[in-house]
């Protein structure tokens, strides 16, 4: 029995380019952003692999993790992406016109279990209780290496909702088996698919 998962995408910048599946896309390492330190290195690596897999499954033929291009980047004299001249070379010399960058926003975790007594569950006026919500919000941007401009910018929020069931006494047990890691993984995958669709030719 799985919890209900919902994902909402909030667009800050709608994509205004045509992303061809043969164009090079480099994924910036998640550990470059301090927000991802909330996740373990293994979880970050798994997310990075997941993003690249989605892109490859969708027919992109030239996608890599930035870290795995060390030799090519250093050979081209690229050490600092904040330097506009070096960043432009990612396109003109190495052949990757786009970067994907992510940050991890607000996350919410629950204790996993809650109980409402029969009196509370059957009260005439509803007794307030905070839902056992597990959620994560990520920001995902597609950046043009030549200009440094963000061409697609979205926040993706995934919520895993609680489940409730009455017991023999007519009280209600609430559970949430969701994890932050699962919420982040779903948000990341949906965000990647959204970029592909939003920037479709």
Phi, psi and omega in degrees: 000115183256151177287157180281129181247130177234144180231132176239141180245125179249118185265123175268317177229113178287143184295132181236023176236168177252108183271105180280144185290350178265354181282148182283134177232123177254134177265124177287137182301137182297326184288356174290334181259125183303333183299331183280358178291351175290342179253155179287163179301319180298320179293320177298315180298320180295319178296316179300314179299320181298318180296313180297322179296317179300313180300316181293319178298329180276005173100005178284131188257350184225074179232135181213162170277133183310317181301331184276002180251019185312312185297310182297320182291315180293324178298328181272002179077028181257112178234338185226110182289343178285344176276116187299326180292316179294318182297320180299328180294337177301327177274302190291327182257312186272337174088030177239101183285347185225147173240145170248127179238143181231147168229150179259120181268221185293137173235148181225127180241153180245170178284349176093337182210143178210159181222139176243123182295161178305322180296314180292318184295331184249015181295148179298316177260127184304134177274125183291135171216145180280130181294151177276077182263136171247125182211159177212141177240129175240153173249133183230125183232144173254124188242136177279124183289327183294318186252341185079004181282143174276120183258348175208129186217116184223148169254132182239121180246124176247129177244136172249117187269160182285164172242147179226144175212142181283145176259184183297335182273357182080015170275174181236127172268134176242139177227155166218113182268004182288159177231156176303318182301319180292317180299317180295318181297315180296315181299318181295315180295316180295322179296318179297314179296325180295317178300315182299315182290316184295325182260015181297147182278000000 
